[in-house]
Amino acid sequence: MENILLEDFIIELSSLHHQLNGILFKNELKPVKIAVENNIRKHKKLTLGHFSPREGWIDGQMQITIWTLALNGDVNNIIGILVHEMVHQFNYQNGIKDVENNQRHNKKFRDTALNYGLLSIKKTIRGENTNSHGMGFVFTFPSEKLIEIINTKLVFNRETLKLKHIYGIYRDQKKYRTTKRDVYMCPECELIIFCDQNNKNVNILCLNCDKTLIHKI
């Protein structure tokens, strides 16, 4: 399994922010800092990304955070999350309130996401106005047009964006903070074994690779 440095991942995202700023937002967005943070450490149960206009940086820059739950190795998914946060940045810079106090993404977010970010929005359950989950238009993914831009106009290291985190691949999003199972992974083929936490000092061998599985969680 190829080692991908977190620093390289952040550099690629910073470059993509610059490129997408020109392609989608006509270079209206200001530079931002890019960060990666751990969902469990920050208790962000289902958060994939976050835009923050005020992170306390002395230079005044804003910040886009990618959370470990998003790191599933899917390149289009990562770029789609980045664009989602860029939509928030665009709205913030233009004085548009696109999220209600309960974090519900409203129609103003939807309109910018469709028209500028070229994002598709998962269909609502009860029509155009709301969702059964109460979060409005929060769930987005790259449209076919954005995927075409990703494949033909962006210059980036695709392998670096395949950075994976255990929370992004193997955890049930609704239960990953309370699970009582440990996860063991083969360092060669990424075979996953779940084991009850009551079983201590477990040694598991992958017969395909002749490697001892690594305790991940």
LOPAMAR-129796 format. One record per atom (N, C-alpha, C): residue in three letters; atom name; x, y, z. Coordinates in nm, 3 decimals. Example, Ala and Ser with C-alpha at 12.3 -4.5 7.8 and 13.67 -1.06 7.14 Angstrom:
// LOPAMAR-129796
  type  atom       c1       c2       c3
   Ala     N    1.319   -0.569    0.780
   Ala    CA    1.230   -0.450    0.780
   Ala     C    1.320   -0.330    0.780
   Ser     N    1.285   -0.225    0.708
   Ser    CA    1.367   -0.106    0.714
   Ser     C    1.290    0.003    0.787
//
This chain:
// LOPAMAR-129796
  type  atom       c1       c2       c3
   Met     N    0.084   -0.119    0.000
   Met    CA    0.000    0.000    0.000
   Met     C    0.088    0.124    0.000
   Glu     N    0.063    0.212   -0.096
   Glu    CA    0.145    0.332   -0.110
   Glu     C    0.120    0.429    0.005
   Asn     N    0.228    0.485    0.059
   Asn    CA    0.215    0.584    0.165
   Asn     C    0.186    0.721    0.104
   Ile     N    0.081    0.785    0.150
   Ile    CA    0.044    0.918    0.104
   Ile     C    0.056    1.014    0.221
   Leu     N    0.139    1.115    0.205
   Leu    CA    0.161    1.211    0.313
   Leu     C    0.044    1.309    0.323
   Leu     N    0.003    1.337    0.444
   Leu    CA   -0.105    1.433    0.466
   Leu     C   -0.067    1.570    0.411
   Glu     N    0.060    1.606    0.426
   Glu    CA    0.106    1.736    0.375
   Glu     C    0.086    1.746    0.224
   Asp     N    0.114    1.638    0.152
   Asp    CA    0.096    1.638    0.007
   Asp     C   -0.052    1.648   -0.030
   Phe     N   -0.136    1.581    0.047
   Phe    CA   -0.280    1.587    0.025
   Phe     C   -0.330    1.731    0.039
   Ile     N   -0.284    1.801    0.140
   Ile    CA   -0.326    1.939    0.163
   Ile     C   -0.275    2.030    0.052
   Ile     N   -0.153    2.008    0.006
   Ile    CA   -0.098    2.087   -0.104
   Ile     C   -0.184    2.071   -0.229
   Glu     N   -0.224    1.947   -0.259
   Glu    CA   -0.307    1.922   -0.376
   Glu     C   -0.442    1.993   -0.364
   Leu     N   -0.503    1.989   -0.245
   Leu    CA   -0.630    2.057   -0.226
   Leu     C   -0.616    2.208   -0.240
   Ser     N   -0.506    2.262   -0.191
   Ser    CA   -0.483    2.406   -0.205
   Ser     C   -0.471    2.444   -0.353
   Ser     N   -0.401    2.361   -0.430
   Ser    CA   -0.388    2.385   -0.573
   Ser     C   -0.524    2.375   -0.643
   Leu     N   -0.605    2.276   -0.603
   Leu    CA   -0.737    2.259   -0.663
   Leu     C   -0.829    2.376   -0.628
   His     N   -0.817    2.427   -0.506
   His    CA   -0.895    2.545   -0.469
   His     C   -0.863    2.661   -0.562
   His     N   -0.735    2.681   -0.590
   His    CA   -0.693    2.788   -0.680
   His     C   -0.746    2.766   -0.821
   Gln     N   -0.735    2.644   -0.872
   Gln    CA   -0.781    2.615   -1.008
   Gln     C   -0.933    2.627   -1.020
   Leu     N   -1.005    2.569   -0.926
   Leu    CA   -1.152    2.574   -0.930
   Leu     C   -1.204    2.714   -0.907
   Asn     N   -1.131    2.795   -0.833
   Asn    CA   -1.167    2.934   -0.814
   Asn     C   -1.176    3.005   -0.949
   Gly     N   -1.079    2.978   -1.035
   Gly    CA   -1.080    3.040   -1.167
   Gly     C   -1.185    2.982   -1.260
   Ile     N   -1.202    2.849   -1.257
   Ile    CA   -1.293    2.782   -1.349
   Ile     C   -1.440    2.804   -1.312
   Leu     N   -1.471    2.793   -1.182
   Leu    CA   -1.611    2.797   -1.139
   Leu     C   -1.654    2.933   -1.084
   Phe     N   -1.563    3.003   -1.016
   Phe    CA   -1.602    3.123   -0.942
   Phe     C   -1.538    3.251   -0.995
   Lys     N   -1.481    3.246   -1.113
   Lys    CA   -1.424    3.364   -1.179
   Lys     C   -1.323    3.436   -1.091
   Asn     N   -1.247    3.358   -1.014
   Asn    CA   -1.141    3.410   -0.927
   Asn     C   -1.193    3.507   -0.821
   Glu     N   -1.318    3.492   -0.781
   Glu    CA   -1.373    3.581   -0.678
   Glu     C   -1.337    3.536   -0.537
   Leu     N   -1.298    3.412   -0.520
   Leu    CA   -1.271    3.361   -0.386
   Leu     C   -1.131    3.402   -0.339
   Lys     N   -1.122    3.436   -0.212
   Lys    CA   -0.994    3.469   -0.152
   Lys     C   -0.918    3.341   -0.117
   Pro     N   -0.786    3.348   -0.102
   Pro    CA   -0.710    3.229   -0.060
   Pro     C   -0.758    3.181    0.078
   Val     N   -0.754    3.051    0.097
   Val    CA   -0.792    2.993    0.226
   Val     C   -0.684    2.895    0.271
   Lys     N   -0.685    2.866    0.398
   Lys    CA   -0.602    2.759    0.450
   Lys     C   -0.682    2.629    0.443
   Ile     N   -0.613    2.519    0.418
   Ile    CA   -0.675    2.387    0.412
   Ile     C   -0.627    2.305    0.531
   Ala     N   -0.721    2.238    0.597
   Ala    CA   -0.687    2.154    0.711
   Ala     C   -0.758    2.020    0.700
   Val     N   -0.703    1.919    0.767
   Val    CA   -0.768    1.789    0.781
   Val     C   -0.780    1.760    0.930
   Glu     N   -0.901    1.728    0.975
   Glu    CA   -0.920    1.702    1.117
   Glu     C   -0.999    1.574    1.139
   Asn     N   -0.987    1.522    1.262
   Asn    CA   -1.041    1.393    1.299
   Asn     C   -1.183    1.408    1.354
   Asn     N   -1.279    1.338    1.293
   Asn    CA   -1.418    1.347    1.337
   Asn     C   -1.436    1.313    1.485
   Ile     N   -1.377    1.204    1.527
   Ile    CA   -1.398    1.158    1.664
   Ile     C   -1.338    1.256    1.764
   Arg     N   -1.219    1.306    1.735
   Arg    CA   -1.154    1.398    1.828
   Arg     C   -1.237    1.525    1.846
   Lys     N   -1.301    1.570    1.739
   Lys    CA   -1.379    1.694    1.745
   Lys     C   -1.528    1.668    1.762
   His     N   -1.567    1.540    1.772
   His    CA   -1.706    1.503    1.794
   His     C   -1.797    1.554    1.682
   Lys     N   -1.744    1.556    1.560
   Lys    CA   -1.825    1.593    1.443
   Lys     C   -1.875    1.463    1.381
   Lys     N   -1.991    1.418    1.423
   Lys    CA   -2.034    1.281    1.397
   Lys     C   -2.047    1.248    1.249
   Leu     N   -2.110    1.335    1.172
   Leu    CA   -2.135    1.304    1.031
   Leu     C   -2.073    1.406    0.938
   Thr     N   -1.986    1.492    0.987
   Thr    CA   -1.933    1.603    0.907
   Thr     C   -1.826    1.556    0.810
   Leu     N   -1.838    1.597    0.683
   Leu    CA   -1.739    1.565    0.581
   Leu     C   -1.647    1.682    0.554
   Gly     N   -1.703    1.802    0.556
   Gly    CA   -1.622    1.922    0.533
   Gly     C   -1.681    2.040    0.608
   His     N   -1.602    2.147    0.620
   His    CA   -1.649    2.264    0.694
   His     C   -1.575    2.388    0.644
   Phe     N   -1.651    2.496    0.624
   Phe    CA   -1.591    2.625    0.591
   Phe     C   -1.602    2.715    0.711
   Ser     N   -1.491    2.777    0.749
   Ser    CA   -1.490    2.868    0.862
   Ser     C   -1.428    3.001    0.820
   Pro     N   -1.504    3.111    0.831
   Pro    CA   -1.449    3.242    0.796
   Pro     C   -1.360    3.298    0.905
   Arg     N   -1.369    3.243    1.026
   Arg    CA   -1.292    3.298    1.138
   Arg     C   -1.226    3.185    1.217
   Glu     N   -1.101    3.158    1.188
   Glu    CA   -1.027    3.055    1.259
   Glu     C   -0.914    3.115    1.343
   Gly     N   -0.910    3.248    1.350
   Gly    CA   -0.812    3.314    1.435
   Gly     C   -0.675    3.333    1.373
   Trp     N   -0.663    3.309    1.242
   Trp    CA   -0.532    3.328    1.178
   Trp     C   -0.494    3.476    1.177
   Ile     N   -0.369    3.505    1.210
   Ile    CA   -0.322    3.643    1.215
   Ile     C   -0.331    3.710    1.078
   Asp     N   -0.311    3.632    0.972
   Asp    CA   -0.318    3.689    0.837
   Asp     C   -0.462    3.703    0.788
   Gly     N   -0.559    3.660    0.869
   Gly    CA   -0.699    3.681    0.835
   Gly     C   -0.757    3.582    0.737
   Gln     N   -0.680    3.483    0.697
   Gln    CA   -0.733    3.388    0.599
   Gln     C   -0.844    3.301    0.657
   Met     N   -0.934    3.262    0.569
   Met    CA   -1.040    3.170    0.604
   Met     C   -0.985    3.027    0.597
   Gln     N   -1.068    2.930    0.638
   Gln    CA   -1.020    2.792    0.640
   Gln     C   -1.129    2.696    0.590
   Ile     N   -1.086    2.599    0.511
   Ile    CA   -1.171    2.487    0.472
   Ile     C   -1.112    2.361    0.535
   Thr     N   -1.196    2.290    0.609
   Thr    CA   -1.152    2.168    0.676
   Thr     C   -1.214    2.047    0.609
   Ile     N   -1.132    1.947    0.579
   Ile    CA   -1.180    1.818    0.533
   Ile     C   -1.170    1.722    0.651
   Trp     N   -1.279    1.655    0.686
   Trp    CA   -1.281    1.566    0.801
   Trp     C   -1.250    1.423    0.759
   Thr     N   -1.197    1.346    0.853
   Thr    CA   -1.148    1.211    0.820
   Thr     C   -1.259    1.120    0.768
   Leu     N   -1.384    1.148    0.801
   Leu    CA   -1.494    1.067    0.751
   Leu     C   -1.506    1.074    0.599
   Ala     N   -1.450    1.180    0.539
   Ala    CA   -1.457    1.197    0.394
   Ala     C   -1.348    1.122    0.319
   Leu     N   -1.248    1.072    0.390
   Leu    CA   -1.130    1.016    0.325
   Leu     C   -1.151    0.868    0.293
   Asn     N   -1.221    0.844    0.182
   Asn    CA   -1.252    0.707    0.140
   Asn     C   -1.181    0.666    0.012
   Gly     N   -1.088    0.748   -0.035
   Gly    CA   -1.013    0.715   -0.155
   Gly     C   -1.080    0.753   -0.285
   Asp     N   -1.199    0.812   -0.278
   Asp    CA   -1.275    0.851   -0.397
   Asp     C   -1.237    0.995   -0.434
   Val     N   -1.167    1.011   -0.545
   Val    CA   -1.116    1.142   -0.586
   Val     C   -1.229    1.240   -0.612
   Asn     N   -1.330    1.198   -0.689
   Asn    CA   -1.442    1.287   -0.719
   Asn     C   -1.515    1.329   -0.592
   Asn     N   -1.525    1.238   -0.498
   Asn    CA   -1.591    1.268   -0.371
   Asn     C   -1.517    1.378   -0.296
   Ile     N   -1.385    1.368   -0.288
   Ile    CA   -1.306    1.469   -0.217
   Ile     C   -1.319    1.605   -0.284
   Ile     N   -1.309    1.608   -0.415
   Ile    CA   -1.320    1.735   -0.487
   Ile     C   -1.461    1.792   -0.472
   Gly     N   -1.561    1.705   -0.473
   Gly    CA   -1.698    1.750   -0.453
   Gly     C   -1.717    1.814   -0.316
   Ile     N   -1.654    1.758   -0.214
   Ile    CA   -1.663    1.816   -0.079
   Ile     C   -1.591    1.951   -0.076
   Leu     N   -1.475    1.959   -0.142
   Leu    CA   -1.403    2.086   -0.149
   Leu     C   -1.490    2.193   -0.215
   Val     N   -1.555    2.159   -0.326
   Val    CA   -1.640    2.255   -0.396
   Val     C   -1.759    2.295   -0.310
   His     N   -1.816    2.199   -0.238
   His    CA   -1.926    2.229   -0.145
   His     C   -1.886    2.340   -0.048
   Glu     N   -1.765    2.328    0.007
   Glu    CA   -1.718    2.430    0.103
   Glu     C   -1.684    2.560    0.032
   Met     N   -1.640    2.552   -0.093
   Met    CA   -1.614    2.674   -0.171
   Met     C   -1.744    2.749   -0.199
   Val     N   -1.854    2.676   -0.214
   Val    CA   -1.985    2.739   -0.228
   Val     C   -2.018    2.820   -0.103
   His     N   -1.994    2.763    0.014
   His    CA   -2.014    2.838    0.138
   His     C   -1.925    2.962    0.141
   Gln     N   -1.801    2.948    0.096
   Gln    CA   -1.709    3.062    0.095
   Gln     C   -1.760    3.172    0.002
   Phe     N   -1.806    3.133   -0.117
   Phe    CA   -1.860    3.230   -0.212
   Phe     C   -1.978    3.306   -0.151
   Asn     N   -2.069    3.232   -0.090
   Asn    CA   -2.186    3.296   -0.029
   Asn     C   -2.146    3.389    0.085
   Tyr     N   -2.051    3.345    0.167
   Tyr    CA   -2.006    3.428    0.279
   Tyr     C   -1.945    3.558    0.228
   Gln     N   -1.860    3.549    0.127
   Gln    CA   -1.795    3.669    0.075
   Gln     C   -1.895    3.765    0.010
   Asn     N   -2.009    3.711   -0.033
   Asn    CA   -2.110    3.795   -0.097
   Asn     C   -2.227    3.828   -0.004
   Gly     N   -2.208    3.805    0.127
   Gly    CA   -2.310    3.841    0.224
   Gly     C   -2.437    3.760    0.215
   Ile     N   -2.427    3.637    0.168
   Ile    CA   -2.544    3.550    0.152
   Ile     C   -2.547    3.447    0.266
   Lys     N   -2.653    3.448    0.344
   Lys    CA   -2.669    3.349    0.451
   Lys     C   -2.728    3.221    0.392
   Asp     N   -2.646    3.118    0.380
   Asp    CA   -2.692    2.995    0.314
   Asp     C   -2.716    2.879    0.410
   Val     N   -2.692    2.902    0.540
   Val    CA   -2.715    2.798    0.641
   Val     C   -2.791    2.861    0.757
   Glu     N   -2.899    2.794    0.799
   Glu    CA   -2.978    2.844    0.911
   Glu     C   -2.908    2.812    1.043
   Asn     N   -2.961    2.864    1.151
   Asn    CA   -2.897    2.844    1.282
   Asn     C   -2.890    2.697    1.323
   Asn     N   -2.981    2.615    1.269
   Asn    CA   -2.979    2.471    1.299
   Asn     C   -2.894    2.392    1.198
   Gln     N   -2.814    2.465    1.118
   Gln    CA   -2.724    2.408    1.017
   Gln     C   -2.797    2.356    0.894
   Arg     N   -2.923    2.386    0.879
   Arg    CA   -2.997    2.348    0.759
   Arg     C   -2.950    2.431    0.640
   His     N   -2.912    2.365    0.532
   His    CA   -2.869    2.433    0.410
   His     C   -2.993    2.476    0.332
   Asn     N   -3.006    2.608    0.311
   Asn    CA   -3.129    2.661    0.253
   Asn     C   -3.121    2.674    0.101
   Lys     N   -3.223    2.737    0.042
   Lys    CA   -3.230    2.749   -0.103
   Lys     C   -3.119    2.837   -0.160
   Lys     N   -3.071    2.931   -0.081
   Lys    CA   -2.960    3.014   -0.130
   Lys     C   -2.835    2.931   -0.149
   Phe     N   -2.812    2.836   -0.057
   Phe    CA   -2.701    2.743   -0.077
   Phe     C   -2.726    2.659   -0.202
   Arg     N   -2.847    2.607   -0.213
   Arg    CA   -2.881    2.524   -0.329
   Arg     C   -2.853    2.595   -0.461
   Asp     N   -2.896    2.721   -0.471
   Asp    CA   -2.883    2.794   -0.597
   Asp     C   -2.736    2.815   -0.635
   Thr     N   -2.653    2.852   -0.537
   Thr    CA   -2.511    2.870   -0.565
   Thr     C   -2.444    2.738   -0.598
   Ala     N   -2.482    2.632   -0.527
   Ala    CA   -2.423    2.500   -0.551
   Ala     C   -2.453    2.452   -0.692
   Leu     N   -2.573    2.478   -0.741
   Leu    CA   -2.611    2.434   -0.875
   Leu     C   -2.549    2.523   -0.982
   Asn     N   -2.553    2.654   -0.962
   Asn    CA   -2.514    2.748   -1.067
   Asn     C   -2.364    2.775   -1.074
   Tyr     N   -2.296    2.777   -0.961
   Tyr    CA   -2.153    2.806   -0.958
   Tyr     C   -2.070    2.680   -0.934
   Gly     N   -2.111    2.601   -0.836
   Gly    CA   -2.032    2.484   -0.798
   Gly     C   -2.051    2.364   -0.887
   Leu     N   -2.155    2.368   -0.973
   Leu    CA   -2.185    2.254   -1.060
   Leu     C   -2.200    2.125   -0.980
   Leu     N   -2.265    2.139   -0.865
   Leu    CA   -2.292    2.023   -0.781
   Leu     C   -2.435    1.975   -0.804
   Ser     N   -2.454    1.846   -0.796
   Ser    CA   -2.589    1.790   -0.793
   Ser     C   -2.629    1.775   -0.647
   Ile     N   -2.758    1.782   -0.622
   Ile    CA   -2.809    1.772   -0.486
   Ile     C   -2.904    1.654   -0.477
   Lys     N   -2.882    1.570   -0.377
   Lys    CA   -2.967    1.454   -0.362
   Lys     C   -3.112    1.496   -0.346
   Lys     N   -3.202    1.423   -0.412
   Lys    CA   -3.343    1.459   -0.414
   Lys     C   -3.400    1.460   -0.273
   Thr     N   -3.487    1.557   -0.251
   Thr    CA   -3.552    1.567   -0.121
   Thr     C   -3.662    1.462   -0.108
   Ile     N   -3.702    1.439    0.014
   Ile    CA   -3.807    1.341    0.040
   Ile     C   -3.945    1.404    0.026
   Arg     N   -3.958    1.527    0.072
   Arg    CA   -4.088    1.594    0.069
   Arg     C   -4.084    1.715   -0.024
   Gly     N   -4.033    1.694   -0.144
   Gly    CA   -4.036    1.801   -0.243
   Gly     C   -3.917    1.893   -0.233
   Glu     N   -3.936    2.016   -0.282
   Glu    CA   -3.826    2.110   -0.295
   Glu     C   -3.791    2.181   -0.165
   Asn     N   -3.881    2.181   -0.069
   Asn    CA   -3.864    2.270    0.044
   Asn     C   -3.777    2.215    0.156
   Thr     N   -3.778    2.086    0.179
   Thr    CA   -3.706    2.035    0.294
   Thr     C   -3.671    1.888    0.271
   Asn     N   -3.604    1.827    0.368
   Asn    CA   -3.570    1.686    0.365
   Asn     C   -3.618    1.621    0.493
   Ser     N   -3.636    1.489    0.488
   Ser    CA   -3.679    1.418    0.608
   Ser     C   -3.574    1.429    0.718
   His     N   -3.445    1.449    0.679
   His    CA   -3.340    1.461    0.780
   His     C   -3.329    1.602    0.838
   Gly     N   -3.403    1.697    0.783
   Gly    CA   -3.406    1.831    0.839
   Gly     C   -3.286    1.917    0.806
   Met     N   -3.199    1.872    0.716
   Met    CA   -3.077    1.947    0.685
   Met     C   -3.084    2.019    0.551
   Gly     N   -3.202    2.024    0.492
   Gly    CA   -3.217    2.096    0.367
   Gly     C   -3.137    2.034    0.253
   Phe     N   -3.059    2.119    0.186
   Phe    CA   -2.987    2.076    0.067
   Phe     C   -2.840    2.047    0.097
   Val     N   -2.816    1.981    0.209
   Val    CA   -2.679    1.960    0.257
   Val     C   -2.605    1.852    0.178
   Phe     N   -2.677    1.753    0.124
   Phe    CA   -2.611    1.639    0.062
   Phe     C   -2.590    1.663   -0.087
   Thr     N   -2.465    1.690   -0.124
   Thr    CA   -2.431    1.722   -0.263
   Thr     C   -2.328    1.622   -0.315
   Phe     N   -2.319    1.616   -0.449
   Phe    CA   -2.217    1.534   -0.513
   Phe     C   -2.187    1.596   -0.649
   Pro     N   -2.070    1.565   -0.709
   Pro    CA   -2.032    1.629   -0.835
   Pro     C   -2.129    1.595   -0.948
   Ser     N   -2.168    1.697   -1.023
   Ser    CA   -2.250    1.673   -1.141
   Ser     C   -2.163    1.615   -1.253
   Glu     N   -2.227    1.569   -1.359
   Glu    CA   -2.152    1.515   -1.473
   Glu     C   -2.061    1.622   -1.532
   Lys     N   -2.108    1.747   -1.534
   Lys    CA   -2.026    1.856   -1.588
   Lys     C   -1.904    1.880   -1.501
   Leu     N   -1.922    1.876   -1.368
   Leu    CA   -1.807    1.895   -1.280
   Leu     C   -1.709    1.780   -1.294
   Ile     N   -1.758    1.658   -1.308
   Ile    CA   -1.669    1.543   -1.327
   Ile     C   -1.590    1.558   -1.457
   Glu     N   -1.654    1.612   -1.559
   Glu    CA   -1.583    1.637   -1.686
   Glu     C   -1.470    1.739   -1.664
   Ile     N   -1.497    1.843   -1.587
   Ile    CA   -1.393    1.942   -1.556
   Ile     C   -1.280    1.877   -1.478
   Ile     N   -1.314    1.792   -1.381
   Ile    CA   -1.213    1.722   -1.303
   Ile     C   -1.121    1.640   -1.393
   Asn     N   -1.181    1.574   -1.491
   Asn    CA   -1.105    1.482   -1.576
   Asn     C   -1.029    1.551   -1.688
   Thr     N   -1.070    1.672   -1.728
   Thr    CA   -1.011    1.733   -1.847
   Thr     C   -0.940    1.867   -1.821
   Lys     N   -0.975    1.938   -1.714
   Lys    CA   -0.922    2.073   -1.697
   Lys     C   -0.834    2.091   -1.574
   Leu     N   -0.848    2.004   -1.477
   Leu    CA   -0.771    2.019   -1.354
   Leu     C   -0.639    1.945   -1.363
   Val     N   -0.534    2.008   -1.308
   Val    CA   -0.401    1.946   -1.305
   Val     C   -0.371    1.912   -1.159
   Phe     N   -0.363    1.783   -1.129
   Phe    CA   -0.337    1.743   -0.991
   Phe     C   -0.289    1.598   -0.989
   Asn     N   -0.234    1.559   -0.877
   Asn    CA   -0.188    1.422   -0.856
   Asn     C   -0.305    1.338   -0.804
   Arg     N   -0.363    1.261   -0.891
   Arg    CA   -0.482    1.183   -0.856
   Arg     C   -0.455    1.084   -0.744
   Glu     N   -0.336    1.023   -0.744
   Glu    CA   -0.305    0.923   -0.642
   Glu     C   -0.300    0.984   -0.502
   Thr     N   -0.251    1.107   -0.494
   Thr    CA   -0.240    1.173   -0.364
   Thr     C   -0.378    1.197   -0.303
   Leu     N   -0.478    1.224   -0.387
   Leu    CA   -0.613    1.248   -0.337
   Leu     C   -0.683    1.120   -0.294
   Lys     N   -0.620    1.005   -0.314
   Lys    CA   -0.679    0.879   -0.271
   Lys     C   -0.644    0.845   -0.126
   Leu     N   -0.602    0.945   -0.052
   Leu    CA   -0.573    0.928    0.090
   Leu     C   -0.695    0.867    0.161
   Lys     N   -0.671    0.764    0.241
   Lys    CA   -0.781    0.694    0.308
   Lys     C   -0.764    0.701    0.460
   His     N   -0.876    0.709    0.526
   His    CA   -0.877    0.702    0.672
   His     C   -0.979    0.596    0.714
   Ile     N   -0.953    0.530    0.823
   Ile    CA   -1.038    0.420    0.867
   Ile     C   -1.183    0.463    0.885
   Tyr     N   -1.207    0.589    0.929
   Tyr    CA   -1.343    0.636    0.949
   Tyr     C   -1.416    0.655    0.817
   Gly     N   -1.341    0.688    0.712
   Gly    CA   -1.402    0.713    0.583
   Gly     C   -1.441    0.587    0.508
   Ile     N   -1.391    0.472    0.552
   Ile    CA   -1.414    0.349    0.476
   Ile     C   -1.495    0.246    0.554
   Tyr     N   -1.458    0.224    0.679
   Tyr    CA   -1.509    0.107    0.749
   Tyr     C   -1.606    0.136    0.861
   Arg     N   -1.626    0.262    0.894
   Arg    CA   -1.713    0.294    1.005
   Arg     C   -1.855    0.323    0.959
   Asp     N   -1.953    0.269    1.033
   Asp    CA   -2.092    0.306    1.014
   Asp     C   -2.107    0.450    1.061
   Gln     N   -2.148    0.541    0.974
   Gln    CA   -2.150    0.683    1.008
   Gln     C   -2.238    0.712    1.129
   Lys     N   -2.345    0.637    1.150
   Lys    CA   -2.436    0.667    1.259
   Lys     C   -2.389    0.608    1.392
   Lys     N   -2.293    0.515    1.389
   Lys    CA   -2.257    0.446    1.512
   Lys     C   -2.107    0.445    1.539
   Tyr     N   -2.028    0.513    1.456
   Tyr    CA   -1.885    0.492    1.466
   Tyr     C   -1.825    0.545    1.596
   Arg     N   -1.895    0.633    1.666
   Arg    CA   -1.840    0.685    1.792
   Arg     C   -1.868    0.592    1.910
   Thr     N   -1.965    0.499    1.893
   Thr    CA   -2.004    0.415    2.005
   Thr     C   -1.977    0.267    1.980
   Thr     N   -1.918    0.234    1.869
   Thr    CA   -1.893    0.094    1.839
   Thr     C   -1.803    0.030    1.945
   Lys     N   -1.827   -0.099    1.969
   Lys    CA   -1.748   -0.173    2.065
   Lys     C   -1.658   -0.274    1.995
   Arg     N   -1.633   -0.253    1.867
   Arg    CA   -1.549   -0.344    1.791
   Arg     C   -1.416   -0.278    1.754
   Asp     N   -1.310   -0.355    1.761
   Asp    CA   -1.181   -0.311    1.710
   Asp     C   -1.171   -0.349    1.562
   Val     N   -1.087   -0.276    1.491
   Val    CA   -1.067   -0.302    1.349
   Val     C   -0.921   -0.337    1.326
   Tyr     N   -0.897   -0.445    1.253
   Tyr    CA   -0.762   -0.488    1.217
   Tyr     C   -0.753   -0.490    1.064
   Met     N   -0.641   -0.437    1.009
   Met    CA   -0.626   -0.427    0.865
   Met     C   -0.492   -0.482    0.820
   Cys     N   -0.495   -0.557    0.710
   Cys    CA   -0.370   -0.607    0.652
   Cys     C   -0.296   -0.491    0.586
   Pro     N   -0.169   -0.469    0.616
   Pro    CA   -0.096   -0.356    0.559
   Pro     C   -0.066   -0.373    0.410
   Glu     N   -0.089   -0.494    0.358
   Glu    CA   -0.058   -0.520    0.217
   Glu     C   -0.183   -0.511    0.129
   Cys     N   -0.284   -0.592    0.159
   Cys    CA   -0.402   -0.599    0.073
   Cys     C   -0.523   -0.524    0.131
   Glu     N   -0.510   -0.470    0.252
   Glu    CA   -0.614   -0.393    0.319
   Glu     C   -0.735   -0.478    0.359
   Leu     N   -0.714   -0.608    0.376
   Leu    CA   -0.818   -0.694    0.432
   Leu     C   -0.858   -0.640    0.569
   Ile     N   -0.989   -0.637    0.596
   Ile    CA   -1.040   -0.582    0.721
   Ile     C   -1.105   -0.693    0.803
   Ile     N   -1.071   -0.698    0.932
   Ile    CA   -1.132   -0.790    1.027
   Ile     C   -1.184   -0.710    1.147
   Phe     N   -1.309   -0.734    1.185
   Phe    CA   -1.365   -0.670    1.303
   Phe     C   -1.360   -0.769    1.420
   Cys     N   -1.325   -0.719    1.536
   Cys    CA   -1.307   -0.806    1.652
   Cys     C   -1.365   -0.739    1.776
   Asp     N   -1.434   -0.817    1.859
   Asp    CA   -1.490   -0.765    1.982
   Asp     C   -1.378   -0.710    2.071
   Gln     N   -1.402   -0.595    2.132
   Gln    CA   -1.298   -0.531    2.213
   Gln     C   -1.263   -0.610    2.338
   Asn     N   -1.349   -0.706    2.375
   Asn    CA   -1.319   -0.788    2.492
   Asn     C   -1.205   -0.885    2.466
   Asn     N   -1.174   -0.909    2.337
   Asn    CA   -1.065   -1.000    2.302
   Asn     C   -0.934   -0.922    2.299
   Lys     N   -0.851   -0.937    2.399
   Lys    CA   -0.727   -0.862    2.409
   Lys     C   -0.611   -0.943    2.351
   Asn     N   -0.507   -0.869    2.310
   Asn    CA   -0.383   -0.931    2.259
   Asn     C   -0.411   -1.024    2.142
   Val     N   -0.491   -0.978    2.047
   Val    CA   -0.526   -1.058    1.929
   Val     C   -0.416   -1.047    1.825
   Asn     N   -0.373   -1.159    1.769
   Asn    CA   -0.278   -1.163    1.658
   Asn     C   -0.344   -1.235    1.542
   Ile     N   -0.363   -1.164    1.431
   Ile    CA   -0.433   -1.219    1.316
   Ile     C   -0.339   -1.214    1.196
   Leu     N   -0.330   -1.325    1.125
   Leu    CA   -0.241   -1.335    1.010
   Leu     C   -0.323   -1.339    0.881
   Cys     N   -0.287   -1.255    0.784
   Cys    CA   -0.347   -1.260    0.650
   Cys     C   -0.276   -1.371    0.572
   Leu     N   -0.347   -1.477    0.540
   Leu    CA   -0.285   -1.591    0.471
   Leu     C   -0.249   -1.559    0.327
   Asn     N   -0.315   -1.459    0.268
   Asn    CA   -0.284   -1.423    0.130
   Asn     C   -0.150   -1.350    0.118
   Cys     N   -0.120   -1.267    0.219
   Cys    CA    0.001   -1.184    0.212
   Cys     C    0.108   -1.225    0.313
   Asp     N    0.072   -1.316    0.404
   Asp    CA    0.162   -1.357    0.511
   Asp     C    0.204   -1.236    0.594
   Lys     N    0.108   -1.147    0.622
   Lys    CA    0.133   -1.028    0.702
   Lys     C    0.041   -1.029    0.824
   Thr     N    0.092   -0.978    0.935
   Thr    CA    0.013   -0.963    1.055
   Thr     C   -0.074   -0.839    1.044
   Leu     N   -0.203   -0.855    1.072
   Leu    CA   -0.294   -0.742    1.062
   Leu     C   -0.263   -0.638    1.169
   Ile     N   -0.278   -0.512    1.133
   Ile    CA   -0.248   -0.400    1.221
   Ile     C   -0.375   -0.353    1.290
   His     N   -0.364   -0.331    1.420
   His    CA   -0.480   -0.280    1.495
   His     C   -0.500   -0.133    1.459
   Lys     N   -0.617   -0.102    1.401
   Lys    CA   -0.644    0.035    1.359
   Lys     C   -0.726    0.111    1.462
   Ile     N   -0.828    0.049    1.518
   Ile    CA   -0.914    0.118    1.615
   Ile     C   -0.950    0.020    1.725
//
